[in-house]
Amino acid sequence: MSALQRLGKRAPAGWDTVLPTLEMFEQRMKDAVNESHEGKRKHETTWPIHRINYEKSRYVFELFWTKEEITRELYDFCIRQKVVDGNLMAKWRKPGYEFLCSL
């Protein structure tokens, strides 16, 4: 059972549709953290982690704002449970920050 399945609170409707993709992102994150960092500069080791975090947040953001496939309740649930980066997603709603990659 993954950490996403054990959030402790009852997940809103639609959680089952986004859960497999979010678990895939979590697995990629674990692989990026455990990846060897020999021969890389200090900051290069965190680049894949930031990219995966961006992709996961962008996935949920687009499901809610662009495709309108998830509810506001599920969107807020993901932010409250820190499944996605809420601050980054808030910036994407502002003009000029549409392609911001990290804070």
C-alpha positions, 0 to 999 in steps of 0.5 A: 500500500503506497503512501498516497493510499494511506492518507488517513482521511477519506478521499473525495470522489474522483481520487481513484481516477488520479491515484494510478498516475500520482503513484507513478510520479511517486515511484519516479520520485523514489527512483530519482532520490535513490539514483547515483549522484557520482560525477554530478555537481551538487545541484544536478542531483536535485534537478530530476526531483524538481522536474517530477514535482513540477510534472505531478503538480502540472498534471493535477493543475491541468486536470482541474483548470484546463480539462475540468475532469476533477472537482474543486474538492479533489483539487483542494484535497490534493493541496491540503494533503501536500500531494502537489505543490499548492504555492506553485499552482497558485502562481500558474493562475497569475498572468505571466507565470504560466510556465514557472517551473519552481519557487 
